[in-house]
Amino acid sequence: MAQSTCRDIFEAVEKGDVECVRELLRRGVNPNIRDIHVRGKPITPFSIGAYLKRDKLKEDGYSVSGGYCHSGETPLHVAARKGHVEIAKLLLERGADPNIGDIYGWAPLHEAAQWGRTEVARLLLKRGANPNAKDKKRDNAADFGGIS
């Protein structure tokens, strides 16, 4: 593994690169670090303002795409969404909090349930994820199905 290719924990988790995630955690990357991106691009002050005012911009006749925002998620959210069980285990062993919510209140268990990642959901529950945690719409992970 070339050191120059192992810099971003979110990218490593997304790709399922267990060895890179392990190396980054060994180097001291916080497993609870938050990501702030919209459609894979870093959020800027301008993009935050545009996102928050998108309805007003639409009313004023501007074309605004409704990009999916991953703001505030942790590497464990990504591992849960992608079904990367080994990475989820590694993150949890290194102190990842299974109950941190993103800006929508989604915890990693919500992600696992939404995407049908049953094995990750079971791991999260075993490691202390709150099955009754509600997102900002008052849904818990069981409301999405995908967990048992």
C-alpha positions in Angstrom: 0.0 0.0 0.0 1.5 3.3 -1.0 1.2 5.8 1.7 0.1 8.6 -0.7 -3.0 6.6 -1.6 -4.2 6.2 1.9 -5.2 9.7 3.1 -9.0 9.9 3.3 -10.8 7.6 5.7 -14.2 8.2 4.0 -12.8 7.2 0.6 -11.2 4.1 2.1 -14.4 3.1 3.8 -16.4 3.7 0.6 -14.0 1.5 -1.4 -14.0 -1.2 1.3 -10.2 -0.9 1.8 -9.8 -2.5 5.2 -6.0 -2.2 5.2 -6.1 1.5 4.5 -8.8 2.1 7.2 -6.6 0.1 9.6 -3.6 2.2 8.7 -5.4 5.5 9.0 -6.8 4.6 12.4 -3.3 3.5 13.5 -2.0 6.9 12.5 -4.6 8.5 14.8 -7.6 9.4 12.6 -10.6 9.8 14.8 -13.2 7.1 14.0 -15.9 9.6 14.8 -14.7 12.3 12.4 -17.6 14.0 10.6 -17.9 14.3 6.8 -19.4 17.4 5.2 -20.0 16.8 1.5 -22.8 17.2 -1.0 -22.7 14.9 -4.0 -19.1 14.0 -3.2 -17.8 17.6 -3.3 -16.7 19.5 -0.2 -19.2 22.0 1.1 -18.3 25.6 0.9 -20.0 28.6 2.6 -21.7 29.4 -0.7 -23.0 25.8 -1.2 -24.3 25.8 2.4 -26.2 29.0 1.7 -27.5 27.8 -1.6 -28.6 24.5 -0.1 -30.4 26.1 2.8 -32.1 28.6 0.5 -32.9 26.2 -2.4 -36.7 26.6 -2.1 -36.4 30.4 -2.3 -34.0 30.1 -5.2 -36.6 27.8 -7.0 -39.4 30.3 -6.3 -37.2 33.0 -7.9 -36.8 30.9 -11.1 -33.4 29.5 -10.5 -32.7 25.9 -11.5 -31.5 24.1 -8.4 -30.7 20.4 -8.4 -31.7 18.6 -5.1 -28.3 17.0 -4.4 -28.1 14.3 -1.7 -26.3 15.6 1.2 -24.2 13.4 3.5 -23.4 16.1 6.0 -22.3 15.1 9.4 -21.9 11.4 8.8 -19.1 9.3 10.2 -17.0 6.5 8.6 -19.3 4.1 10.5 -22.3 5.5 8.6 -20.5 4.8 5.3 -19.5 1.3 6.4 -23.1 0.6 7.4 -24.5 1.9 4.1 -22.1 -0.1 2.0 -22.3 -3.3 4.1 -18.6 -3.4 5.0 -18.8 -5.6 8.1 -15.1 -5.9 8.7 -14.6 -2.2 8.4 -17.5 -1.6 10.8 -15.9 -4.0 13.3 -12.6 -2.2 13.0 -14.1 1.2 13.5 -16.1 0.0 16.5 -13.0 -1.6 18.0 -11.3 1.8 17.7 -14.0 3.7 19.5 -16.6 4.6 16.8 -19.9 5.6 18.4 -22.8 3.6 16.9 -25.3 6.2 18.0 -23.9 9.4 16.4 -26.5 11.0 14.1 -25.9 12.9 10.9 -27.7 16.2 10.2 -30.9 14.3 9.6 -30.6 12.3 12.8 -29.7 9.1 11.0 -27.4 6.9 13.0 -25.4 4.1 11.3 -28.2 1.7 12.2 -30.6 3.8 10.1 -28.2 3.4 7.2 -27.8 -0.4 7.6 -31.6 -0.8 7.8 -32.3 1.5 4.8 -29.9 -0.5 2.6 -30.8 -4.0 4.0 -27.3 -4.5 5.5 -28.6 -7.1 8.1 -25.1 -8.3 9.1 -23.9 -4.8 9.8 -27.2 -4.0 11.6 -26.7 -7.0 13.9 -23.1 -5.9 14.6 -24.2 -2.4 15.5 -27.0 -3.7 17.8 -24.5 -6.0 19.5 -22.1 -3.1 20.0 -24.7 -0.8 21.6 -26.6 0.9 18.8 -29.9 2.2 20.1 -32.7 0.4 18.1 -35.2 3.1 19.3 -33.2 6.1 18.2 -35.3 8.5 16.1 -34.2 10.6 13.2 -35.5 14.1 12.7 -38.7 12.7 11.0 -39.3 10.6 14.1 -38.4 7.3 12.3 -36.3 4.6 14.0 -34.2 2.1 12.1 -37.0 -0.6 12.3 -39.3 1.7 10.4 -37.1 1.2 7.3 -37.1 -2.6 7.6 -33.9 -4.4 6.8 -33.1 -5.4 10.4 -34.1 -8.3 12.4 
